[in-house]
Amino acid sequence: MTDYKFSTQIKRLSIALIIIGAIGIAFGFYSAPSNVEEAKEIVASMSHGDGHEGDSHEGDSHEGDSHE
Protein backbone atom coordinates (compact mmCIF):
# COMPACT_ATOMS: atom_id res chain seq x y z
CA MET A 1 0.00 0.00 0.00
CA THR A 2 1.11 3.50 -0.69
CA ASP A 3 0.73 6.32 1.76
CA TYR A 4 -1.27 9.30 0.65
CA LYS A 5 0.58 12.57 1.15
CA PHE A 6 -1.21 15.85 1.77
CA SER A 7 0.14 18.97 0.15
CA THR A 8 1.50 21.72 2.36
CA GLN A 9 -1.31 24.05 1.29
CA ILE A 10 -3.96 21.63 2.53
CA LYS A 11 -2.07 21.18 5.80
CA ARG A 12 -1.86 24.94 6.31
CA LEU A 13 -5.52 25.41 5.48
CA SER A 14 -6.59 22.70 7.91
CA ILE A 15 -4.44 24.14 10.71
CA ALA A 16 -5.83 27.63 10.02
CA LEU A 17 -9.41 26.32 10.17
CA ILE A 18 -8.68 24.51 13.44
CA ILE A 19 -7.28 27.72 14.94
CA ILE A 20 -10.27 29.77 13.72
CA GLY A 21 -12.65 27.19 15.18
CA ALA A 22 -10.85 27.19 18.52
CA ILE A 23 -11.04 30.98 18.66
CA GLY A 24 -14.75 30.81 17.88
CA ILE A 25 -15.38 28.27 20.64
CA ALA A 26 -13.37 30.35 23.12
CA PHE A 27 -15.32 33.50 22.19
CA GLY A 28 -18.59 31.60 22.62
CA PHE A 29 -17.65 30.53 26.13
CA TYR A 30 -16.36 34.02 26.96
CA SER A 31 -19.55 35.77 25.80
CA ALA A 32 -21.92 33.36 27.57
CA PRO A 33 -23.76 34.72 30.61
CA SER A 34 -22.04 33.94 33.89
CA ASN A 35 -25.17 33.39 35.98
CA VAL A 36 -28.87 32.60 35.65
CA GLU A 37 -29.99 36.20 36.24
CA GLU A 38 -27.97 37.47 33.26
CA ALA A 39 -29.39 34.71 31.09
CA LYS A 40 -32.95 35.62 32.12
CA GLU A 41 -32.29 39.29 31.30
CA ILE A 42 -30.98 38.36 27.86
CA VAL A 43 -34.00 36.17 27.13
CA ALA A 44 -36.38 38.86 28.39
CA SER A 45 -34.73 41.53 26.26
CA MET A 46 -34.87 39.33 23.18
CA SER A 47 -38.57 38.54 23.63
CA HIS A 48 -39.65 42.21 23.76
CA GLY A 49 -40.75 43.70 20.47
CA ASP A 50 -40.84 40.52 18.43
CA GLY A 51 -44.46 41.17 17.43
CA HIS A 52 -45.94 37.99 18.87
CA GLU A 53 -47.49 39.42 22.03
CA GLY A 54 -51.04 39.28 20.67
CA ASP A 55 -50.81 35.88 19.05
CA SER A 56 -52.98 33.20 20.55
CA HIS A 57 -53.73 29.70 19.41
CA GLU A 58 -57.11 29.41 21.11
CA GLY A 59 -58.84 28.96 17.77
CA ASP A 60 -56.79 25.89 16.92
CA SER A 61 -59.08 22.98 17.62
CA HIS A 62 -58.39 19.41 16.68
CA GLU A 63 -61.47 17.88 18.29
CA GLY A 64 -63.00 16.86 14.97
CA ASP A 65 -59.87 15.12 13.71
CA SER A 66 -59.87 11.37 13.88
CA HIS A 67 -56.76 9.36 13.31
CA GLU A 68 -58.27 5.91 13.33
JOSUL-V194522 format. One record per residue. N is the residue number from 0. RES is the residue in one small letter. PSI is psi in degrees with one decimal (* if undefined). OMEGA is omega in whole degrees, -180 to 180 (* if undefined). D_LAST is the distance of its C-alpha to the last C-alpha in whole Angstrom. Layout:
[[N,RES,PSI,OMEGA,D_LAST] [N,RES,PSI,OMEGA,D_LAST]]
//
This chain:
[[0,m,145.8,177,60] [1,t,146.4,178,61] [2,d,136.9,176,60] [3,y,132.9,-178,58] [4,k,130.4,177,60] [5,f,144.4,177,59] [6,s,160.6,-178,61] [7,t,-29.6,179,63] [8,q,-41.1,179,61] [9,i,-39.2,177,58] [10,k,-44.3,180,59] [11,r,-41.0,179,60] [12,l,-44.3,-179,57] [13,s,-39.0,178,55] [14,i,-39.9,178,57] [15,a,-41.4,179,57] [16,l,-36.1,176,53] [17,i,-43.5,-180,53] [18,i,-43.8,178,55] [19,i,-40.8,178,54] [20,g,-40.7,178,50] [21,a,-39.2,177,52] [22,i,-40.4,178,54] [23,g,-41.9,178,50] [24,i,-43.2,179,49] [25,a,-41.9,178,52] [26,f,-37.5,178,52] [27,g,-42.8,177,48] [28,f,-36.0,-179,49] [29,y,-37.8,-176,52] [30,s,-3.9,179,50] [31,a,148.6,179,48] [32,p,145.9,-174,48] [33,s,-17.5,178,50] [34,n,174.8,-175,49] [35,v,-35.7,-178,46] [36,e,-43.0,178,47] [37,e,-39.7,179,48] [38,a,-41.6,178,44] [39,k,-38.2,177,43] [40,e,-40.8,179,46] [41,i,-44.4,-180,45] [42,v,-41.0,179,41] [43,a,-40.6,-180,42] [44,s,-30.0,179,45] [45,m,-27.1,-177,42] [46,s,-14.8,179,39] [47,h,132.3,175,42] [48,g,18.2,179,42] [49,d,-3.4,175,39] [50,g,11.0,-178,38] [51,h,17.3,-177,35] [52,e,-37.5,-175,36] [53,g,-3.1,-178,35] [54,d,135.0,173,31] [55,s,151.9,-178,29] [56,h,31.4,-179,25] [57,e,-28.9,-178,25] [58,g,-11.6,-180,23] [59,d,109.3,-179,20] [60,s,131.2,180,18] [61,h,25.8,-177,14] [62,e,-33.1,-177,13] [63,g,-9.9,-178,12] [64,d,133.6,174,9] [65,s,135.1,-178,6] [66,h,40.5,-178,4] [67,e,*,*,0]]
//
